[in-house]
Amino acid sequence: MKATELRSKTVDELKQELVSLLKARFGLKMQLSTQQSNKTSELGKLRRDIARVRTLLREKAVQS
């Protein structure tokens, strides 16, 4: 997910995206802890996407 894609979204859409990313991260962490998955690189990608969304939410909050 690129920041340019996220910049076109509204605050509500970004909040929904954040919730879905947090749920996906939780699910992946559970799979990794129970050794049902070995996609450790996905966890890093999710963390970066969450950080991007939070950064854009903060930027939009400061602008308004």
CORCORCOR-V369027 format. One record per residue. N is the residue number from 1. RES is the residue in one letter. PSI is psi in degrees with one decimal (NA if undefined). D_LAST is the distance of its C-alpha to the last C-alpha in Angstrom with 1 decimal. Layout:
n:N res:RES psi:PSI d_last:D_LAST
n:N res:RES psi:PSI d_last:D_LAST
This chain:
n:1 res:M psi:130.6 d_last:24.5
n:2 res:K psi:153.4 d_last:22.8
n:3 res:A psi:-31.2 d_last:19.2
n:4 res:T psi:-35.6 d_last:19.4
n:5 res:E psi:-39.6 d_last:20.2
n:6 res:L psi:-31.5 d_last:17.4
n:7 res:R psi:-26.1 d_last:14.7
n:8 res:S psi:-9.7 d_last:15.8
n:9 res:K psi:155.8 d_last:15.2
n:10 res:T psi:172.9 d_last:12.7
n:11 res:V psi:-41.6 d_last:11.2
n:12 res:D psi:-41.0 d_last:14.4
n:13 res:E psi:-37.7 d_last:16.6
n:14 res:L psi:-38.7 d_last:15.5
n:15 res:K psi:-40.2 d_last:16.2
n:16 res:Q psi:-39.8 d_last:19.6
n:17 res:E psi:-41.0 d_last:20.3
n:18 res:L psi:-44.5 d_last:19.8
n:19 res:V psi:-44.1 d_last:22.2
n:20 res:S psi:-37.0 d_last:24.7
n:21 res:L psi:-39.2 d_last:24.7
n:22 res:L psi:-38.3 d_last:25.3
n:23 res:K psi:-41.2 d_last:28.1
n:24 res:A psi:-39.7 d_last:29.6
n:25 res:R psi:-42.3 d_last:29.6
n:26 res:F psi:-46.1 d_last:31.3
n:27 res:G psi:-41.6 d_last:33.9
n:28 res:L psi:-39.0 d_last:34.6
n:29 res:K psi:-38.0 d_last:35.1
n:30 res:M psi:-42.1 d_last:37.5
n:31 res:Q psi:-40.4 d_last:39.4
n:32 res:L psi:-38.7 d_last:39.7
n:33 res:S psi:-29.9 d_last:40.9
n:34 res:T psi:6.3 d_last:43.5
n:35 res:Q psi:34.2 d_last:44.5
n:36 res:Q psi:-14.7 d_last:43.9
n:37 res:S psi:156.5 d_last:42.0
n:38 res:N psi:28.5 d_last:42.1
n:39 res:K psi:69.2 d_last:38.9
n:40 res:T psi:-26.9 d_last:37.6
n:41 res:S psi:-26.5 d_last:35.6
n:42 res:E psi:-33.2 d_last:33.5
n:43 res:L psi:-42.6 d_last:32.1
n:44 res:G psi:-40.4 d_last:30.8
n:45 res:K psi:-42.6 d_last:29.2
n:46 res:L psi:-40.8 d_last:27.4
n:47 res:R psi:-40.7 d_last:26.2
n:48 res:R psi:-39.5 d_last:24.7
n:49 res:D psi:-39.9 d_last:23.0
n:50 res:I psi:-42.1 d_last:21.6
n:51 res:A psi:-38.9 d_last:20.3
n:52 res:R psi:-46.2 d_last:18.7
n:53 res:V psi:-43.9 d_last:16.9
n:54 res:R psi:-37.7 d_last:15.7
n:55 res:T psi:-44.7 d_last:14.6
n:56 res:L psi:-36.7 d_last:12.5
n:57 res:L psi:-40.8 d_last:11.0
n:58 res:R psi:-42.4 d_last:10.2
n:59 res:E psi:-43.7 d_last:8.9
n:60 res:K psi:-33.4 d_last:6.4
n:61 res:A psi:-37.9 d_last:5.5
n:62 res:V psi:-35.8 d_last:5.6
n:63 res:Q psi:-34.9 d_last:3.8
n:64 res:S psi:NA d_last:0.0
